[in-house]
Amino acid sequence: MKAVATLKNQEPYVPIAKVDATVATKVAALFEVKGYPTIKFFTNGKAIEFNGGRTDKDIVSWITKKTG
């Protein structure tokens, strides 16, 4: 994913993790994953679901706005 490569060089640093919810079913249930792919942004332990476009540009733009 190009979004990961772009974001890893930006300040502030935003760690990105990928979880296979078909394997990590407890994590999927905990965070109410109902469809795939699901993108969540966590701040102070609270999850915010991403409902924007699925291009790398859309994802980077959304995360950049969330992190200021």
PALUMLUM-78928 format. One record per atom (N, C-alpha, C, CB): atom name; z, y, x. Coordinates in Angstrom, 3 decimals, padded with zeros to 6 digits, always signed. Atoms other than C-alpha are relative to their C-alpha. Glycine has a CB too. Layout:
<name CA; pz Z; py Y; px X>
...
END
This chain:
<name N; pz +000.000; py -001.170; px +000.845>
<name CA; pz +000.000; py +000.000; px +000.000>
<name C; pz +000.000; py +001.238; px +000.894>
<name CB; pz +001.219; py -000.004; px -000.963>
<name N; pz +000.115; py -001.214; px -000.796>
<name CA; pz -001.101; py +003.308; px +001.500>
<name C; pz +001.146; py +000.966; px -000.250>
<name CB; pz -001.310; py +000.681; px -000.288>
<name N; pz -001.118; py -000.893; px +000.320>
<name CA; pz +001.745; py +005.131; px -000.251>
<name C; pz +001.158; py -000.232; px +000.962>
<name CB; pz +000.467; py -000.210; px -001.455>
<name N; pz -001.093; py +000.323; px -000.921>
<name CA; pz +004.261; py +003.329; px +001.978>
<name C; pz -000.268; py +000.621; px +001.364>
<name CB; pz +000.176; py -001.532; px +000.131>
<name N; pz +000.353; py -000.558; px -001.306>
<name CA; pz +002.419; py +004.357; px +005.151>
<name C; pz +000.116; py +001.517; px -000.002>
<name CB; pz -001.418; py -000.415; px +000.394>
<name N; pz -000.084; py -001.454; px +000.104>
<name CA; pz +002.219; py +007.972; px +003.968>
<name C; pz +001.446; py +000.456; px -000.053>
<name CB; pz -000.752; py +000.494; px -001.234>
<name N; pz -001.382; py -000.426; px +000.202>
<name CA; pz +005.844; py +008.209; px +002.888>
<name C; pz +000.891; py -000.259; px +001.203>
<name CB; pz +000.571; py -000.691; px -001.196>
<name N; pz -000.894; py +000.308; px -001.118>
<name CA; pz +007.322; py +006.630; px +006.015>
<name C; pz -000.006; py +001.096; px +001.060>
<name CB; pz -000.393; py -001.324; px +000.632>
<name N; pz +000.089; py -001.085; px -000.969>
<name CA; pz +006.212; py +009.664; px +008.027>
<name C; pz +000.427; py +001.348; px -000.569>
<name CB; pz -001.403; py +000.100; px +000.519>
<name N; pz -000.402; py -001.262; px +000.623>
<name CA; pz +007.483; py +012.296; px +005.590>
<name C; pz +001.503; py +000.208; px +000.104>
<name CB; pz -000.433; py +000.033; px -001.466>
<name N; pz -001.414; py -000.370; px +000.057>
<name CA; pz +010.783; py +014.146; px +005.580>
<name C; pz +000.301; py +000.504; px -001.394>
<name CB; pz +000.358; py +001.077; px +001.071>
<name N; pz -000.974; py +000.966; px -000.496>
<name CA; pz +013.129; py +013.330; px +004.050>
<name C; pz -000.544; py -001.421; px -000.091>
<name CB; pz +001.309; py +000.114; px -000.782>
<name N; pz +000.408; py +001.395; px -000.011>
<name CA; pz +012.694; py +009.661; px +004.826>
<name C; pz +000.412; py -000.655; px -001.312>
<name CB; pz +000.617; py -000.747; px +001.205>
<name N; pz -000.270; py +000.711; px +001.251>
<name CA; pz +012.462; py +007.575; px +001.644>
<name C; pz -000.252; py -001.485; px +000.250>
<name CB; pz -000.897; py +000.543; px -001.184>
<name N; pz +000.212; py +001.438; px -000.190>
<name CA; pz +013.056; py +003.839; px +002.116>
<name C; pz -000.678; py -000.594; px -001.235>
<name CB; pz +001.347; py -000.724; px +000.282>
<name N; pz +000.731; py +000.660; px +001.090>
<name CA; pz +010.746; py +001.662; px +000.042>
<name C; pz +000.188; py -001.505; px +000.138>
<name CB; pz -001.524; py +000.378; px +000.020>
<name N; pz -000.200; py +001.441; px +000.003>
<name CA; pz +011.436; py -001.941; px -000.930>
<name C; pz -000.893; py -000.631; px -001.058>
<name CB; pz +001.484; py -000.352; px -000.252>
<name N; pz +000.820; py +000.756; px +000.943>
<name CA; pz +009.271; py -004.515; px -002.638>
<name C; pz +000.786; py -001.245; px -000.393>
<name CB; pz -001.401; py -000.376; px +000.618>
<name N; pz -000.735; py +001.157; px +000.510>
<name CA; pz +010.870; py -007.173; px -004.837>
<name C; pz -000.924; py -000.806; px -000.900>
<name CB; pz +001.284; py +000.437; px -000.771>
<name N; pz +000.767; py +000.888; px +000.874>
<name CA; pz +009.105; py -010.147; px -006.378>
<name C; pz +000.925; py -000.404; px -001.149>
<name CB; pz -000.547; py -001.270; px +000.784>
<name N; pz -000.892; py +000.222; px +001.137>
<name CA; pz +010.764; py -010.112; px -009.796>
<name C; pz -000.180; py -001.375; px -000.633>
<name CB; pz -000.226; py +001.065; px -001.042>
<name N; pz +000.157; py +001.364; px +000.517>
<name CA; pz +009.342; py -013.541; px -010.630>
<name C; pz +000.877; py -000.969; px +000.781>
<name CB; pz -001.475; py -000.443; px +000.070>
<name N; pz -000.904; py +000.812; px -000.824>
<name CA; pz +011.546; py -014.910; px -007.826>
<name C; pz +001.422; py +000.540; px -000.108>
<name CB; pz -000.463; py -000.015; px +001.483>
<name N; pz -001.312; py -000.653; px +000.066>
<name CA; pz +014.434; py -012.411; px -007.868>
<name C; pz +000.302; py +000.361; px -001.456>
<name CB; pz +000.041; py +001.277; px +000.910>
<name N; pz -000.148; py -000.210; px +001.448>
<name CA; pz +015.051; py -012.852; px -011.575>
<name C; pz +001.286; py +000.734; px -000.371>
<name CB; pz -000.039; py -001.330; px -000.716>
<name N; pz -001.252; py -000.709; px +000.297>
<name CA; pz +018.648; py -011.588; px -011.468>
<name C; pz -000.161; py +001.502; px +000.241>
<name CB; pz +001.158; py -000.557; px +000.864>
<name N; pz +000.269; py -001.419; px -000.287>
<name CA; pz +017.524; py -008.318; px -009.888>
<name C; pz -000.880; py +000.584; px -001.102>
<name CB; pz -000.684; py +000.170; px +001.394>
<name N; pz +000.899; py -000.453; px +001.065>
<name CA; pz +014.731; py -008.028; px -012.461>
<name C; pz +000.772; py +000.236; px -001.298>
<name CB; pz -001.124; py -001.030; px -000.231>
<name N; pz -000.798; py -000.155; px +001.216>
<name CA; pz +017.205; py -008.529; px -015.297>
<name C; pz +000.952; py +001.190; px +000.119>
<name CB; pz +000.792; py -001.286; px -000.286>
<name N; pz -000.946; py -001.089; px -000.225>
<name CA; pz +019.724; py -006.098; px -013.797>
<name C; pz -000.652; py +001.364; px -000.214>
<name CB; pz +000.576; py -000.087; px +001.407>
<name N; pz +000.698; py -001.282; px +000.101>
<name CA; pz +017.119; py -003.323; px -013.649>
<name C; pz -001.023; py +000.045; px -001.124>
<name CB; pz -000.680; py +000.307; px +001.296>
<name N; pz +000.806; py +000.037; px +001.218>
<name CA; pz +015.402; py -004.275; px -016.907>
<name C; pz -001.508; py +000.082; px +000.252>
<name CB; pz +000.411; py +001.123; px -000.900>
<name N; pz +001.429; py +000.066; px -000.279>
<name CA; pz +012.000; py -005.050; px -015.426>
<name C; pz -000.645; py -000.814; px -001.115>
<name CB; pz -000.287; py -000.632; px +001.415>
<name N; pz +000.636; py +000.653; px +001.154>
<name CA; pz +009.788; py -005.887; px -018.394>
<name C; pz -001.487; py -000.247; px +000.208>
<name CB; pz +000.197; py +000.840; px -001.242>
<name N; pz +001.421; py +000.167; px -000.267>
<name CA; pz +006.296; py -005.698; px -016.905>
<name C; pz -000.276; py +000.176; px +001.480>
<name CB; pz -000.830; py +000.993; px -000.822>
<name N; pz +000.363; py -000.060; px -001.416>
<name CA; pz +004.460; py -005.827; px -013.618>
<name C; pz -001.307; py +000.757; px +000.156>
<name CB; pz -000.119; py -001.419; px +000.606>
<name N; pz -001.049; py -000.402; px -000.933>
<name CA; pz +004.073; py -003.800; px -011.571>
<name C; pz +000.937; py +001.025; px -000.623>
<name CB; pz -000.614; py +000.564; px +001.274>
<name N; pz -000.999; py -000.984; px +000.406>
<name CA; pz +007.243; py -001.792; px -012.147>
<name C; pz +000.437; py +000.750; px +001.244>
<name CB; pz +001.222; py -000.674; px -000.716>
<name N; pz -000.448; py -000.824; px -001.123>
<name CA; pz +008.149; py +001.088; px -009.878>
<name C; pz +001.226; py +000.767; px -000.452>
<name CB; pz -001.129; py +000.974; px +000.494>
<name N; pz -001.247; py -000.703; px +000.313>
<name CA; pz +011.687; py +002.460; px -009.849>
<name C; pz +000.398; py +000.840; px +001.204>
<name CB; pz +001.139; py -001.003; px -000.380>
<name N; pz -000.506; py -000.909; px -001.019>
<name CA; pz +013.152; py +005.374; px -007.910>
<name C; pz +001.506; py +000.078; px -000.194>
<name CB; pz -000.676; py +001.426; px -000.092>
<name N; pz -001.460; py -000.005; px +000.093>
<name CA; pz +016.859; py +005.252; px -007.116>
<name C; pz +000.565; py +001.230; px +000.681>
<name CB; pz +000.592; py -001.272; px +000.625>
<name N; pz -000.738; py -001.114; px -000.572>
<name CA; pz +019.043; py +008.280; px -006.584>
<name C; pz +001.455; py -000.119; px -000.438>
<name CB; pz -000.612; py +001.371; px -000.434>
<name N; pz -001.437; py +000.167; px +000.268>
<name CA; pz +022.811; py +007.985; px -006.314>
<name C; pz +000.285; py -001.245; px -000.835>
<name CB; pz +000.549; py +001.234; px -000.717>
<name N; pz -000.211; py +001.264; px +000.699>
<name CA; pz +022.568; py +004.412; px -007.598>
<name C; pz -000.600; py -000.098; px -001.385>
<name CB; pz +001.423; py -000.251; px -000.102>
<name N; pz +000.597; py -000.002; px +001.335>
<name CA; pz +020.731; py +005.387; px -010.778>
<name C; pz -001.520; py -000.183; px +000.124>
<name CB; pz +000.341; py +001.326; px -000.760>
<name N; pz +001.432; py +000.280; px -000.029>
<name CA; pz +017.236; py +004.010; px -011.418>
<name C; pz -000.753; py +000.896; px -000.975>
<name CB; pz -000.262; py -001.470; px -000.326>
<name N; pz +000.918; py -000.779; px +000.838>
<name CA; pz +014.455; py +006.219; px -012.756>
<name C; pz -001.333; py -000.746; px +000.029>
<name CB; pz -000.153; py +001.513; px +000.513>
<name N; pz +001.261; py +000.745; px +000.052>
<name CA; pz +011.328; py +004.413; px -013.941>
<name C; pz -001.189; py +000.936; px +000.148>
<name CB; pz -000.108; py -000.786; px -001.314>
<name N; pz +001.241; py -000.739; px -000.223>
<name CA; pz +007.945; py +005.652; px -012.745>
<name C; pz -000.993; py -000.385; px -001.076>
<name CB; pz -000.581; py -000.279; px +001.414>
<name N; pz +000.967; py +000.258; px +001.061>
<name CA; pz +005.452; py +006.006; px -015.591>
<name C; pz -001.323; py +000.703; px +000.247>
<name CB; pz +000.563; py +000.429; px -001.332>
<name N; pz +001.215; py -000.734; px -000.325>
<name CA; pz +002.667; py +007.841; px -013.778>
<name C; pz -001.161; py -000.909; px +000.341>
<name CB; pz +000.256; py +000.931; px +001.142>
<name N; pz +001.180; py +000.743; px -000.421>
<name CA; pz -000.687; py +006.788; px -012.417>
<name C; pz +000.323; py -001.002; px +001.092>
<name CB; pz -001.072; py +000.950; px +000.478>
<name N; pz -000.270; py +001.076; px -000.957>
<name CA; pz -000.966; py +003.785; px -010.159>
<name C; pz -000.727; py +000.159; px +001.329>
<name CB; pz -000.374; py -001.312; px -000.607>
<name N; pz +000.654; py -000.186; px -001.298>
<name CA; pz -002.946; py +005.287; px -007.292>
<name C; pz +001.047; py +000.377; px +001.036>
<name CB; pz -001.111; py +001.089; px -000.081>
<name N; pz -000.914; py -000.378; px -001.071>
<name CA; pz -001.323; py +005.830; px -003.922>
<name C; pz +000.319; py +001.486; px -000.065>
<name CB; pz -000.595; py -000.355; px +001.366>
<name N; pz -000.186; py -001.445; px +000.091>
<name CA; pz -001.814; py +009.573; px -004.364>
<name C; pz +000.997; py +000.355; px -001.104>
<name CB; pz -001.344; py +000.695; px -000.257>
<name N; pz -000.922; py -000.248; px +001.117>
<name CA; pz -000.007; py +009.527; px -007.738>
<name C; pz +001.435; py -000.362; px +000.382>
<name CB; pz -000.432; py -000.803; px -001.243>
<name N; pz -001.328; py +000.475; px -000.376>
<name CA; pz +002.925; py +007.566; px -006.325>
<name C; pz +000.630; py +000.931; px +001.040>
<name CB; pz -000.079; py -001.440; px +000.546>
<name N; pz -000.510; py -000.907; px -001.044>
<name CA; pz +003.296; py +009.772; px -003.221>
<name C; pz +000.376; py +001.336; px -000.607>
<name CB; pz -001.047; py +000.202; px +001.120>
<name N; pz -000.259; py -001.287; px +000.635>
<name CA; pz +003.092; py +012.924; px -005.340>
<name C; pz +001.296; py -000.048; px -000.805>
<name CB; pz -001.176; py +000.399; px -000.907>
<name N; pz -001.196; py +000.135; px +000.831>
<name CA; pz +005.778; py +011.696; px -007.751>
<name C; pz +001.258; py -000.096; px +000.851>
<name CB; pz -000.113; py -001.227; px -000.900>
<name N; pz -001.170; py +000.158; px -000.866>
<name CA; pz +008.170; py +010.610; px -004.993>
<name C; pz +000.293; py +001.290; px +000.754>
<name CB; pz -000.214; py -001.155; px +000.990>
<name N; pz -000.185; py -001.274; px -000.698>
<name CA; pz +007.614; py +013.875; px -003.108>
<name C; pz +000.680; py +001.003; px -000.919>
<name CB; pz -001.353; py +000.556; px +000.498>
<name N; pz -000.641; py -000.910; px +000.961>
<name CA; pz +008.547; py +015.824; px -006.241>
<name C; pz +001.470; py -000.391; px -000.202>
<name CB; pz -000.758; py -000.020; px -001.363>
<name N; pz -001.367; py +000.458; px +000.214>
<name CA; pz +011.675; py +013.696; px -006.720>
<name C; pz +000.916; py +000.312; px +001.190>
<name CB; pz +000.003; py -001.492; px -000.272>
<name N; pz -000.815; py -000.194; px -001.195>
<name CA; pz +012.838; py +014.214; px -003.136>
<name C; pz +000.009; py +001.444; px +000.482>
<name CB; pz -000.493; py -000.893; px +001.101>
<name N; pz +000.011; py -001.413; px -000.341>
<name CA; pz +012.063; py +017.930; px -002.977>
<name C; pz -000.837; py +000.279; px +001.195>
<name CB; pz +001.374; py +000.492; px +000.234>
END
